[in-house]
């Protein structure tokens, strides 16, 4: 019959450490890796603990199994995933919750880093993922492959009724943001954003919310004030700068930006040209901290907050 001493020698720890782990003694901190090694040795050597220790063993074995769970994450942003005003808080929340559940975050990849299905397959095989979190939509071929090879998939703001999804109503969020501008007396309201995976701006939810809000107010969408920047901040800046060159009567008095990144670059274009009157406003559907007033451009008194960032 093996003894505590045998387990201690097998693992390379003290007998007291083995005893604390087996009896679930938490008076001193013992890291999870050491605990896992001890319970593994208990099984390999055939040690039979007391009834009390057996109950502790069941609890610790469950924790060890959970601690070994590897979770991956793919974010639809192309780059700067940890510095993005929308994605970075989501990633921080994911990492915090996985740590609380004693799981490991194997990696966080952007679309730019997943260059092909072959590259993704290599990562999945090497890390032996137990699950993966998809933050916003990714190309259909990659998503289909992930569902085949990863046991569990959870989505954040994706369109798939077959998996658990965390989402919010983007159409209503956009409508409320535009209504904020309408309530301030604006009637000439532009739009800056981009299309979704379909490539069609008309189908993008935030654009639809913008359009519906204007229609409900009895207003038409002016196509000259709709900027499809394809979610590119440089394009948002360039196109807004072009719009500011138009005659004053051909400029909007307010613009709804579908994301903070679009809003910030557009505001820079306006301020640099000194084209904004005190009545010009920009509103975003996101929850980034409000940009301060500068030059003759005024931000709305509050940038709309939805239940989730846009």
C-alpha positions as CSV (number, residue, x, y, z in Angstrom):
1,X,0.0,0.0,0.0
2,X,1.6,3.3,-1.1
3,X,1.9,6.1,1.5
4,X,2.0,9.9,1.5
5,X,5.8,9.7,1.4
6,X,5.7,7.7,-1.8
7,X,3.5,10.3,-3.5
8,X,5.7,13.2,-2.2
9,X,8.8,11.5,-3.6
10,X,7.0,10.8,-6.9
11,X,5.9,14.4,-7.3
12,X,8.9,16.1,-5.7
13,X,7.1,17.9,-2.9
14,X,6.9,17.6,0.9
15,X,4.7,15.1,2.7
16,X,2.8,18.0,4.3
17,X,2.0,19.4,0.9
18,X,0.6,16.1,-0.3
19,X,-1.4,15.8,2.9
20,X,-2.9,19.3,2.5
21,X,-3.9,18.7,-1.1
22,X,-5.5,15.3,-0.3
23,X,-7.4,16.6,2.7
24,X,-8.4,19.9,0.9
25,X,-6.5,22.0,3.5
26,X,-6.5,25.6,2.2
27,X,-4.6,27.1,5.1
28,X,-1.6,27.5,2.7
29,X,-1.6,28.3,-0.9
30,X,-0.6,25.5,-3.3
31,X,-0.7,26.2,-7.0
32,X,-3.1,24.3,-9.3
33,X,-0.2,22.7,-11.3
34,X,1.1,21.0,-8.1
35,X,-2.3,19.9,-7.0
36,X,-2.9,18.3,-10.4
37,X,0.4,16.4,-10.2
38,X,-0.4,15.1,-6.8
39,X,-3.9,13.8,-7.7
40,X,-2.3,12.3,-10.8
41,X,0.2,10.5,-8.6
42,X,-2.5,9.3,-6.3
43,X,-4.2,7.6,-9.2
44,X,-1.0,6.2,-10.7
45,X,0.3,4.8,-7.4
46,X,-3.0,3.4,-6.3
47,X,-3.2,5.4,-3.1
48,X,-6.5,5.0,-1.3
49,X,-7.4,8.1,0.7
50,X,-9.8,8.3,3.6
51,X,-13.5,9.0,3.0
52,X,-13.0,12.7,3.7
53,X,-10.0,12.8,1.4
54,X,-12.1,11.0,-1.3
55,X,-14.6,13.8,-1.3
56,X,-11.8,16.3,-1.5
57,X,-10.4,14.3,-4.4
58,X,-13.6,14.5,-6.4
59,X,-13.7,18.3,-6.0
60,X,-10.0,18.8,-6.8
61,X,-10.2,16.5,-9.8
62,X,-13.0,18.5,-11.1
63,X,-11.1,21.7,-10.7
64,X,-8.0,20.2,-12.3
65,X,-10.0,19.1,-15.3
66,X,-11.6,22.5,-15.6
67,X,-8.2,24.2,-15.3
68,X,-7.0,22.3,-18.2
69,X,-9.8,23.4,-20.5
70,X,-8.3,25.4,-23.4
71,X,-10.5,28.2,-24.9
72,X,-9.7,30.1,-28.0
73,X,-11.0,33.4,-29.2
74,X,-11.3,34.9,-32.7
75,X,-12.1,38.6,-33.2
76,X,-13.4,40.0,-36.4
77,X,-11.2,43.1,-36.2
78,X,-8.3,43.1,-38.6
79,X,-5.7,44.5,-36.2
80,X,-5.0,46.3,-32.9
81,X,-7.4,44.0,-31.1
82,X,-6.1,44.9,-27.6
83,X,-6.3,48.7,-28.3
84,X,-9.6,48.8,-30.1
85,X,-12.2,50.8,-28.1
86,X,-15.0,48.2,-28.8
87,X,-13.1,44.9,-28.8
88,X,-10.6,45.4,-26.0
89,X,-13.2,45.7,-23.2
90,X,-14.8,42.5,-24.5
91,X,-11.5,40.6,-24.5
92,X,-10.7,41.9,-21.0
93,X,-14.1,40.5,-19.8
94,X,-13.5,37.2,-21.5
95,X,-10.1,36.7,-19.9
96,X,-11.4,37.7,-16.5
97,X,-14.3,35.3,-16.6
98,X,-12.2,32.4,-17.9
99,X,-9.7,33.0,-15.1
100,X,-12.6,32.9,-12.6
101,X,-13.7,29.6,-14.0
102,X,-10.1,28.2,-13.9
103,X,-10.0,27.8,-17.7
104,X,-7.1,28.9,-19.9
105,X,-7.3,31.4,-22.8
106,X,-5.2,29.6,-25.4
107,X,-5.1,32.5,-27.8
108,X,-6.9,35.6,-29.3
109,X,-6.6,35.9,-33.0
110,X,-7.7,38.6,-35.4
111,X,-9.0,38.0,-38.9
112,X,-5.6,39.2,-40.2
113,X,-3.8,36.5,-38.2
114,X,-6.0,33.7,-39.5
115,X,-4.8,33.8,-43.1
116,X,-6.3,30.5,-44.2
117,X,-8.3,27.5,-43.0
118,X,-5.0,25.5,-43.0
119,X,-3.5,28.0,-40.5
120,X,-6.5,27.8,-38.3
121,X,-6.5,24.0,-38.5
122,X,-2.9,23.9,-37.3
123,X,-3.8,26.1,-34.3
124,X,-6.8,24.0,-33.4
125,X,-4.8,20.8,-33.5
126,X,-1.8,22.1,-31.6
127,X,-3.9,23.7,-28.7
128,X,-6.6,20.9,-28.6
129,X,-9.3,23.5,-27.9
130,X,-12.3,22.6,-25.7
131,X,-14.2,25.6,-27.0
132,X,-13.9,28.8,-28.9
133,X,-15.5,32.3,-28.7
134,X,-16.3,34.1,-31.9
135,X,-16.5,37.9,-31.5
136,X,-18.7,39.2,-34.4
137,X,-19.0,37.6,-37.8
138,X,-16.1,35.9,-39.7
139,X,-16.0,34.4,-43.2
140,X,-18.4,31.5,-43.6
141,X,-15.8,29.0,-44.7
142,X,-13.7,29.5,-41.6
143,X,-16.8,29.6,-39.3
144,X,-18.0,26.3,-40.8
145,X,-14.7,24.7,-40.3
146,X,-14.5,25.8,-36.7
147,X,-17.9,24.3,-35.9
148,X,-16.7,21.0,-37.3
149,X,-13.5,20.7,-35.3
150,X,-14.2,22.6,-32.0
151,X,-16.5,20.9,-29.5
152,X,-18.2,24.1,-28.2
153,X,-18.7,27.4,-29.9
154,X,-20.1,30.6,-28.3
155,X,-20.7,33.8,-30.4
156,X,-20.8,37.4,-29.6
157,X,-23.1,39.3,-32.0
158,X,-23.1,36.6,-34.7
159,X,-26.1,35.3,-36.6
160,X,-26.3,31.6,-35.8
161,X,-29.4,30.2,-34.0
162,X,-27.6,26.8,-33.4
163,X,-25.1,28.1,-30.9
164,X,-25.3,30.3,-27.7
165,X,-25.0,33.9,-28.8
166,X,-24.6,37.2,-26.8
167,X,-26.0,40.0,-28.8
168,X,-28.0,43.3,-28.8
169,X,-30.4,45.1,-31.1
170,X,-28.2,47.2,-33.4
171,X,-31.1,48.5,-35.4
172,X,-32.8,49.9,-32.3
173,X,-29.5,51.2,-31.0
174,X,-28.9,53.2,-34.2
175,X,-32.5,54.4,-34.3
176,X,-32.1,55.8,-30.7
177,X,-28.8,57.5,-31.6
178,X,-30.4,59.2,-34.6
179,X,-33.4,60.1,-32.6
180,X,-31.1,61.9,-30.2
181,X,-30.0,64.1,-33.1
182,X,-33.6,64.6,-34.3
183,X,-34.6,65.6,-30.8
184,X,-31.9,68.3,-30.9
185,X,-33.6,69.8,-34.0
186,X,-31.4,68.3,-36.7
187,X,-33.1,67.3,-40.0
188,X,-30.0,67.0,-42.3
189,X,-28.3,64.0,-40.9
190,X,-25.5,62.0,-42.5
191,X,-24.2,58.5,-41.9
192,X,-20.7,57.0,-41.7
193,X,-20.1,53.3,-41.4
194,X,-19.6,50.2,-43.5
195,X,-21.2,47.1,-44.8
196,X,-21.3,43.7,-43.0
197,X,-20.1,40.4,-44.3
198,X,-22.7,40.6,-47.1
199,X,-20.9,43.6,-48.6
200,X,-24.3,45.5,-48.9
201,X,-24.6,48.6,-46.9
202,X,-28.4,48.5,-47.2
203,X,-28.4,45.3,-45.1
204,X,-26.1,46.6,-42.4
205,X,-28.1,46.9,-39.2
206,X,-26.9,50.2,-38.0
207,X,-27.5,51.7,-41.4
208,X,-31.0,50.3,-41.4
209,X,-31.6,51.9,-38.0
210,X,-30.4,55.2,-39.3
211,X,-32.7,54.9,-42.3
212,X,-35.7,53.8,-40.3
213,X,-35.3,56.7,-37.9
214,X,-35.3,59.2,-40.7
215,X,-38.3,57.6,-42.4
216,X,-40.3,57.6,-39.2
217,X,-39.5,61.4,-38.9
218,X,-40.8,61.9,-42.5
219,X,-37.3,62.6,-43.8
220,X,-35.5,61.1,-46.9
221,X,-31.9,59.8,-46.8
222,X,-29.6,62.0,-48.8
223,X,-27.2,59.6,-50.6
224,X,-24.6,62.3,-50.8
225,X,-24.4,62.3,-47.0
226,X,-24.1,58.5,-46.7
227,X,-20.4,57.5,-46.4
228,X,-19.6,53.8,-46.8
229,X,-16.1,53.9,-45.3
230,X,-15.9,50.1,-45.2
231,X,-15.0,50.4,-41.5
232,X,-11.6,52.0,-42.5
233,X,-10.7,55.0,-40.3
234,X,-8.6,56.5,-43.1
235,X,-11.5,56.3,-45.5
236,X,-13.8,57.8,-43.0
237,X,-11.4,60.7,-42.6
238,X,-10.9,61.2,-46.3
239,X,-14.6,61.0,-47.2
240,X,-15.6,63.3,-44.4
241,X,-13.0,65.8,-45.5
242,X,-14.5,65.7,-49.1
243,X,-18.0,66.3,-47.7
244,X,-16.7,69.4,-45.9
245,X,-15.6,70.8,-49.2
246,X,-19.2,71.0,-50.4
247,X,-21.3,74.2,-50.3
248,X,-22.7,74.9,-46.9
249,X,-26.3,74.2,-48.0
250,X,-25.1,70.7,-49.3
251,X,-23.6,69.7,-45.9
252,X,-25.4,67.8,-43.1
253,X,-25.7,69.6,-39.8
254,X,-25.3,66.3,-38.0
255,X,-23.7,62.9,-38.7
256,X,-24.4,59.5,-37.1
257,X,-21.3,57.4,-37.0
258,X,-21.8,53.6,-36.7
259,X,-18.8,53.1,-34.5
260,X,-16.4,55.2,-32.4
261,X,-13.5,54.6,-34.8
262,X,-15.6,56.1,-37.6
263,X,-16.7,59.0,-35.4
264,X,-13.2,59.9,-34.2
265,X,-11.7,60.1,-37.7
266,X,-14.6,62.0,-39.1
267,X,-14.4,64.5,-36.2
268,X,-10.7,65.0,-36.9
269,X,-11.5,65.8,-40.6
270,X,-14.1,68.4,-39.5
271,X,-12.0,70.1,-36.9
272,X,-8.8,70.3,-39.1
273,X,-10.8,72.2,-41.7
274,X,-12.6,74.5,-39.3
275,X,-15.8,73.8,-41.3
276,X,-18.1,73.0,-38.4
277,X,-20.6,75.5,-37.1
278,X,-21.7,75.5,-33.5
279,X,-24.7,73.5,-34.6
280,X,-22.7,70.6,-36.1
281,X,-22.9,67.4,-34.1
282,X,-21.6,63.9,-34.4
283,X,-23.2,61.0,-32.5
284,X,-22.0,57.4,-32.2
285,X,-23.8,54.2,-31.1
286,X,-20.8,53.2,-29.0
287,X,-19.9,53.8,-25.4
288,X,-16.3,55.1,-25.6
289,X,-15.7,58.2,-23.4
290,X,-17.1,61.3,-25.0
291,X,-14.6,63.4,-27.0
292,X,-14.3,66.9,-25.6
293,X,-15.4,70.0,-27.5
294,X,-12.7,71.5,-29.6
295,X,-12.5,74.4,-32.0
296,X,-16.0,75.0,-33.4
297,X,-17.1,71.4,-33.3
298,X,-19.4,70.3,-30.5
299,X,-20.1,66.8,-29.5
300,X,-23.6,66.0,-28.5
301,X,-24.2,66.4,-24.7
302,X,-24.2,62.6,-24.4
303,X,-23.1,60.0,-26.9
304,X,-25.8,57.4,-27.0
305,X,-25.3,54.3,-24.8
306,X,-26.8,51.0,-25.9
307,X,-26.8,47.8,-23.9
308,X,-23.7,46.8,-25.9
309,X,-21.1,48.8,-27.7
310,X,-21.5,49.1,-31.5
